[in-house]
Amino acid sequence: MSFSRWLRSNSEHYLMIAAQQRVAREHDARAPRGPRGLRDFFWLRVFAPTYRLVPWPLRHKIMLAMPGSHRQQWAPPPSRGSAARSLFPSTATQQEKESGNGTDRG
């Protein structure tokens, strides 16, 4: 596992635990287990609070600078078809008409 993947995986894991602890405190619910050992202590008591203090623009720049899946671009939207198309009866595509789908639309 590459360093950036390891860092992202650990960050997500411990930020989730920290968020669960915070929500549990706010709602007087049972919190997940506390830190056990030096590793948990660092991630839950040093990294997570520091991460929350860093302003979003700086966090965003750091994420963009790191290699990893979060840098992948979303696929462009399809050129044809739309979920909104079903709202308009006369817009069934030729393929829909040929397959029998959309026959109730026009």
MARZA-841088 format. One line per 4 residues: number of its first residue (from 0); their letters; for each residue z, x negated, y of N, C-alpha, C. Coordinates in Angstrom, 1 decimal. Example, Ala and Ser with C-alpha at 12.3 -4.5 7.8 and 13.67 -1.06 7.14 Angstrom:
BEGIN
0) AS) 7.8:-13.2:-5.7:7.8:-12.3:-4.5:7.8:-13.2:-3.3  7.1:-12.8:-2.2:7.1:-13.7:-1.1:7.9:-12.9:0.0;
***
This chain:
BEGIN
0) MSFS) 0.0:-0.9:-1.2:0.0:0.0:0.0:0.0:-0.9:1.2  -0.9:-0.6:2.2:-1.0:-1.4:3.4:0.3:-1.2:4.3  0.5:-2.1:5.2:1.7:-2.0:6.0:1.6:-0.8:6.9  0.5:-0.5:7.4:0.4:0.7:8.3:0.6:2.0:7.5;
4) RWLR) 0.1:2.1:6.3:0.4:3.3:5.5:1.9:3.4:5.1  2.5:2.2:4.8:3.9:2.2:4.5:4.7:2.7:5.7  4.4:2.1:6.9:5.1:2.5:8.1:5.0:4.0:8.4  3.8:4.5:8.3:3.5:5.9:8.5:4.3:6.8:7.5;
8) SNSE) 4.3:6.4:6.3:5.0:7.2:5.3:6.5:7.2:5.5  7.1:6.0:5.8:8.5:6.0:6.1:8.9:6.7:7.4  8.0:6.5:8.4:8.3:7.2:9.6:8.3:8.7:9.5  7.3:9.2:8.8:7.2:10.7:8.6:8.5:11.2:7.8;
12) HYLM) 8.8:10.4:6.7:9.9:10.8:5.9:11.2:10.9:6.7  11.5:9.8:7.4:12.8:9.8:8.1:12.8:10.6:9.3  11.7:10.8:10.0:11.7:11.7:11.1:11.9:13.1:10.7  11.4:13.5:9.5:11.6:14.8:9.0:13.1:15.0:8.6;
16) IAAQ) 13.7:14.0:8.0:15.1:14.2:7.7:16.0:14.3:9.0  15.6:13.5:10.0:16.3:13.5:11.3:16.2:14.9:11.9  15.0:15.5:11.8:14.7:16.8:12.4:15.5:17.9:11.7  15.6:17.7:10.3:16.4:18.7:9.5:17.8:18.6:9.9;
20) QRVA) 18.3:17.4:10.1:19.7:17.2:10.5:20.0:17.8:11.8  19.1:17.6:12.8:19.2:18.2:14.1:19.2:19.7:14.1  18.3:20.3:13.3:18.2:21.8:13.2:19.5:22.3:12.5  19.9:21.7:11.5:21.1:22.1:10.8:22.3:22.1:11.7;
24) REHD) 22.5:21.0:12.5:23.6:21.0:13.5:23.5:22.1:14.5  22.3:22.4:15.0:22.1:23.5:16.0:22.4:24.9:15.4  22.2:25.0:14.1:22.4:26.4:13.5:23.6:26.4:12.6  24.5:25.5:12.6:25.7:25.4:11.8:25.3:25.6:10.3;
28) ARAP) 24.3:24.9:9.9:23.8:25.0:8.5:24.2:23.7:7.8  24.0:23.6:6.5:24.2:22.4:5.7:23.1:21.4:6.0  23.4:20.2:6.4:22.4:19.2:6.7:22.1:18.4:5.4  20.9:17.8:5.4:20.6:16.9:4.3:21.5:15.7:4.3;
32) RGPR) 21.5:15.0:3.3:22.5:13.9:3.1:22.4:12.9:4.3  23.4:12.3:4.6:23.5:11.2:5.6:22.9:9.9:5.1  22.8:8.9:6.0:22.3:7.7:5.6:23.1:7.0:4.5  22.4:6.4:3.5:23.1:5.7:2.5:22.5:4.3:2.4;
36) GLRD) 23.2:3.3:2.9:22.7:2.0:2.9:22.0:1.6:4.2  21.7:0.3:4.3:21.2:-0.3:5.5:19.8:0.3:5.9  19.0:0.5:4.9:17.6:1.0:5.2:17.7:2.4:5.8  18.4:3.3:5.1:18.6:4.7:5.7:19.2:4.7:7.1;
40) FFWL) 20.2:3.8:7.2:20.9:3.7:8.5:19.9:3.3:9.6  19.1:2.3:9.3:18.1:1.9:10.4:17.2:3.0:10.7  16.6:3.7:9.7:15.5:4.7:10.0:16.1:5.9:10.6  17.4:6.3:10.2:17.9:7.6:10.8:18.7:7.4:12.0;
44) RVFA) 19.4:6.2:12.2:20.2:6.0:13.4:19.6:5.1:14.4  18.6:4.4:14.1:17.9:3.5:15.1:16.5:4.0:15.4  15.7:4.1:14.3:14.3:4.4:14.6:14.1:5.8:15.1  14.6:6.8:14.4:14.4:8.2:14.8:14.9:8.5:16.2;
48) PTYR) 16.1:8.2:16.6:16.5:8.4:18.0:15.6:7.7:19.0  15.2:6.4:18.7:14.4:5.7:19.6:13.0:6.3:19.7  12.5:6.8:18.6:11.2:7.5:18.6:11.2:8.7:19.5  12.3:9.5:19.4:12.4:10.7:20.2:12.5:10.4:21.7;
52) LVPW) 13.0:9.2:22.1:13.1:8.8:23.5:11.8:8.3:24.1  10.9:7.8:23.3:9.6:7.3:23.8:8.8:8.4:24.2  8.2:8.3:25.5:7.4:9.4:26.0:6.1:9.5:25.2  5.6:10.8:25.1:4.4:11.1:24.3:3.2:10.2:24.7;
56) PLRH) 2.9:9.9:25.9:1.7:9.1:26.2:1.8:7.7:25.5  3.0:7.1:25.5:3.2:5.8:24.9:3.1:5.9:23.4  3.7:6.9:22.8:3.6:7.2:21.4:2.2:7.3:21.0  1.4:8.1:21.7:0.0:8.3:21.4:-0.8:7.0:21.4;
60) KIML) -0.6:6.2:22.4:-1.3:4.9:22.5:-0.9:4.0:21.3  0.3:4.0:20.9:0.7:3.2:19.8:0.0:3.7:18.5  0.0:5.0:18.3:-0.7:5.6:17.1:-2.2:5.3:17.1  -2.8:5.3:18.3:-4.2:5.0:18.3:-4.5:3.5:18.0;
64) AMPG) -3.5:2.7:18.4:-3.7:1.2:18.2:-3.5:0.8:16.7  -2.8:1.7:15.9:-2.6:1.3:14.5:-3.7:1.9:13.6  -4.1:1.1:12.6:-5.0:1.6:11.7:-4.4:2.7:10.8  -5.2:3.6:10.3:-4.7:4.6:9.4:-5.5:5.9:9.5;
68) SHRQ) -5.1:6.8:8.7:-5.8:8.1:8.6:-5.7:8.9:9.8  -4.6:8.7:10.6:-4.5:9.5:11.9:-5.6:9.1:12.9  -6.3:8.1:12.6:-7.4:7.7:13.6:-8.8:8.3:13.1  -8.8:9.0:12.0:-10.1:9.5:11.5:-10.4:10.7:12.4;
72) QWAP) -11.7:10.9:12.7:-12.2:12.0:13.6:-12.4:13.2:12.7  -12.2:14.4:13.3:-12.4:15.6:12.6:-14.0:15.8:12.5  -14.4:16.4:11.5:-15.8:16.7:11.3:-16.3:17.6:12.4  -17.5:17.5:12.9:-18.0:18.4:13.9:-18.0:19.8:13.4;
76) PPSR) -17.9:20.8:14.3:-18.0:22.2:13.8:-19.3:22.5:13.2  -19.4:23.4:12.3:-20.7:23.8:11.7:-21.6:24.3:12.7  -22.9:24.0:12.6:-23.9:24.5:13.6:-24.2:26.0:13.4  -24.1:26.5:12.2:-24.3:27.9:12.0:-23.1:28.5:11.4;
80) GSAA) -22.9:29.8:11.6:-21.8:30.5:11.0:-20.5:30.4:11.8  -19.7:31.4:11.7:-18.5:31.5:12.4:-17.6:32.6:11.9  -16.4:32.4:12.0:-15.4:33.5:11.6:-15.6:34.7:12.5  -16.0:34.5:13.7:-16.2:35.6:14.6:-17.4:36.4:14.3;
84) RSLF) -18.3:35.8:13.5:-19.6:36.4:13.2:-19.3:37.8:12.5  -18.3:37.9:11.7:-18.0:39.1:11.0:-17.6:40.2:11.9  -17.3:39.9:13.1:-16.9:41.0:14.1:-18.2:41.7:14.7  -19.3:41.1:14.5:-20.5:41.7:15.1:-21.5:42.1:13.9;
88) PSTA) -21.7:43.4:13.7:-22.4:43.9:12.6:-23.8:43.4:12.4  -24.5:43.1:13.5:-25.9:42.8:13.3:-26.2:41.3:13.2  -25.1:40.5:12.9:-25.3:39.1:12.8:-25.3:38.4:11.4  -25.5:39.2:10.4:-25.5:38.6:9.0:-26.7:37.7:8.9;
92) TQQE) -26.5:36.5:8.4:-27.5:35.5:8.2:-28.5:35.9:7.1  -29.7:35.3:7.1:-30.7:35.6:6.1:-30.1:35.3:4.7  -29.4:34.1:4.6:-28.8:33.8:3.3:-27.8:34.8:2.9  -27.0:35.3:3.8:-26.0:36.4:3.4:-26.7:37.6:2.9;
96) KESG) -27.8:38.0:3.6:-28.5:39.2:3.2:-29.2:39.0:1.8  -29.7:37.8:1.5:-30.3:37.5:0.2:-29.3:37.5:-0.9  -28.1:37.1:-0.6:-27.0:37.0:-1.7:-26.3:38.3:-1.9  -26.6:39.2:-1.0:-25.8:40.5:-1.1:-24.7:40.6:-0.2;
100) NGTD) -24.2:39.4:0.3:-23.1:39.4:1.3:-23.7:39.8:2.6  -22.9:40.5:3.4:-23.4:40.9:4.7:-24.3:42.2:4.7  -24.5:42.8:3.5:-25.4:44.0:3.5:-24.7:45.1:4.2  -23.4:45.1:4.3:-22.7:46.2:5.0:-22.7:46.0:6.5;
104) RG) -23.4:44.9:6.9:-23.3:44.5:8.4:-24.7:44.7:9.0  -25.6:45.3:8.4:-26.8:45.5:9.2:-28.1:45.2:8.6;
***
